[in-house]
Amino acid sequence: MTTPDNQQPENQPENPDSQADTSVSYAAAGVDIEAGDKAVELFAPHAKRATRPEVRGSLGGFAGLFALGKYKEPLLAAGSDGVGTKLAVAQAMDKHDTIGIDLVAMCVDDLVVCGAEPLFLQDYIAIGKVVPEKVAEIVGGIAEGCVQAGCALLGGETAEHPGVMAEDEYDVSATAVGVVEADELLGPDRVRDGDVIIGMASSGLHSNGYSLARHVLLGKAGLPLDGHIEELGRTLGEELLEPTRIYSLDCLALAHECEVHTFCHVTGGGLVGNMERVIPDGKVAEMHRASWEPPQIFRTIRTVGKVPEAEMEKTFNMGVGMVAVVAPEDRDRALAMLTARHVDCWELGVVRNATAEDEGRRATLVGTHVH
């Protein structure tokens, strides 16, 4: 409805503000726009660190812009993820500067499995109450993860959710986008009998299995997060917040120099569960427990919680964060390259043709760990 400039709309008071309830506002409802603006001001320098030459536009636009560049037949790859209940540990310790590294790792290292180079990432932070310094810490970790992954932090969203989340609670998620040439796409169709399986060490729990770890260590055993654990050499909280290792640049370098047929990012479901996703029917990835020793944190969880080995291997990475499946003639070169890049690596097993005894399995662990 439109009205002439010199008339008021029908049934409306001459001064609507005179009857307004001044206690009704967005801030009174729990959303602090000024705090959000302050948070952007604090984390802007972090976001500017995580950039690439292809980024167009500036921070604060409605959409992030990225110039794809020249490719013969580009395939875009995208992946979204979060960090699960590892957030509960960060919130309990009031330490928020590394959880963003975990977030980036969970997204970009899924992309690199198919050979895609991570280009950019966008984050989403849902928080009960915007505390600018806390948000800046979270975004600082995300920016650091992007730097480690070689991708740009193209933008994101911070949403304040009063009445839905407690003031000190938050959750994070992100989507990463990458690109791979169609003729360089890695995957199960490239895997061959005799391929060598190379394991790359994890930095700890990474971002999976925290519900079980917290149940065993904090609930069942009642261990304090700030308590020093002698066998770990630090506090339990420090161990549980160890950032997830980001392998994307190491994997891309390896694929550039060696004949890599596929990678495998070891996340929820463990080593066997994830390897089965990259091995074709008719083949089996046979991996040997004796080829590595799980880090102490996994042995602690197993011992304290009396967790069966099968449950441990189904829930945790057990010390293997990423796997490369390479042509046998490139075995030594691949191991040397990864070692030169300071990646702890070893021959984990081999791909072989399936037999009747495999009963449809595409991955298996054999033998026992050396302790």
Buried (B, 14 or more C-beta within 10 A) or exposed (E): EEEEEEEEEEEEEEEEEEEEEEEEEEEEEBBBEEBBEBBBEBBBEBBEEBBBEBBEEEBEEEEBEBEEEEEEEBBEBEBEBBBBBBBBBBBBBEBBBBBBBBBBBBBBBBBBBBBBBBBBBBBBBBBBBBBBEBBBBBBBBBBBBBBBBBBBBBBBEBBBBBEEBEEEBBBBBBBBBBBBBEEBBBBBEBBEEEBBBBBBBBBBBBBBBBEBBBBBBBEEBEBEBEEEBEEBEEBBBBBBBBBBBBBBBBBBBBBEEBBBBBBBBBBBBBBBBBBBBBBBEEBBBBBBBEBBBBBBBBBBBBEBBEBEEEBBBBBBBBBBBBBBBBBBEBBEBBBEBBEEEEBBBBBBBBBBEBEEEBEEBBBBBEEEBEE
